Amino acid sequence: MEGLVLFNALVTRLLFLLHSLVGVWRVAVVMKESRYWLLALLNLLLVLETALTLKLKRGRGYKWFSPAIFLYLISIVPPLWLLEMHRKTQDCSIQSERMSQNTSRKDDFKQSLMFNEETKGVEDIIETAKVFVNNLSTVCEKYWTLGLHQTFLLMLIIGRWLLPIGGTITRDQLSELLLMFVGTAADILEFTSETLDLENVRNNTPLVCAILVIWTWSMLQFPLDLAVQQVVCPSSVTARGFPSLFFCQYSSDLWNIGISIFIQDGPFLTVRLILMTHFSVINQMLVFFAVKNLLVVLLHLYRLAVLASAFRASRRRQSEGLKAEHGCPCGPPQSGPGTGEGTVRVGLAMPLQTSPASSDASEPTP
């Protein structure tokens, strides 16, 4: 079992590293400058984290946070930024001529594959790989960038699934988290593909940067596991008042609401409203997803109000129950002729009959 944990931890990080290197390679090819290979140095952080996790944690995950996914974001987001910023001048029709010119390369690729089946030499394999890479370079840049976005989100989901879970998250919580990631990834992919493909957006570089900032901000929810983990409330929290106890009792629900409003649906709604009002970009899909984001935000606010109301009601019932337990069932003593001096005298006479002094005095004197 320990070996399987180490294997999953190592393989997942190697997949992250490989995908990041593909993104860096694509940037170097598009920009036609070898200096962009320096972006690969960002993967050194992931390599260092891998070594520390395998040595100190034996491949196990951390509490509430995944450093591997966070460092993977650091290594893959800059190449995607550069590709999106460069794509404003790209057109698939421009590359159609290049694809027609490379028809002979494809024929050479097929011939090399047939020859490789016969010889299976190392040099032939290397030559086949070079031809394959050259043919990949003829793919339209728009489709390359979209493919990197899609595989990036898939790697986040599959990688989180393969990564060994820590001691604070159960398999049931992990499955719930993965289902949330699937829906989140679909929304993020739709947001980038819908907004960045608009011609009015592509011609406005600051607007493209703003959309990419919102996209990067939405990615920060993937390293977090707070949305599915319940916090055990200590006894000291009860004395701090309503906010602390409310946040402690409904921590996972509040994290879900906060992530939706402040990291995903809220910023996405803001961008879409700005596009429709300020830049006059209106189409059917943009309006539909803006309404969808608005409904999600309103439903989360409604859920927050329901949770607060239910919490106040439960606190009120608890306080009333405590008052009923500590209250005296009998009424206060009433003063009157039947309960005055006679009662006091009887109460005073009882201990006199059982006291040692009274018993000695009652014995006859010899």
Secondary structure, DSSP 4 states (H G I P E B T S, - for coil): -HHHHHHHHHHHHHHHHHHHHHHHHHHHHHHT-GGGGGGGGGHHHHHHHHHHHHHHSTT---SSB-HHHHHHHHHHHHHHHHHHHHGGG--TTTTHHHHHHTHHHHHHHHHHHHHHHHH--HHHHHHHHHHHHHHHHTS-HHHHHHHHHHHHHHHHHHHHHHSPP-TT--HHHHHHHHHHHHHHHHHHHHHHHHHTT-HHHHT-HHHHHHHHHHHHHHHTTTTB-TTTPPPPPPGGGGGG-HHHHHHHHTHHHHHHHHHIIIIIHHHHHHHHHHHHHTS----HHHHHHHHHHHHHHHHHHHHHHHHHHHHHHHHHHHHHHHHHHHS-SSPPPPPSSSSSHHHHHHHHHHHHHHSHHHHHHTSPP-
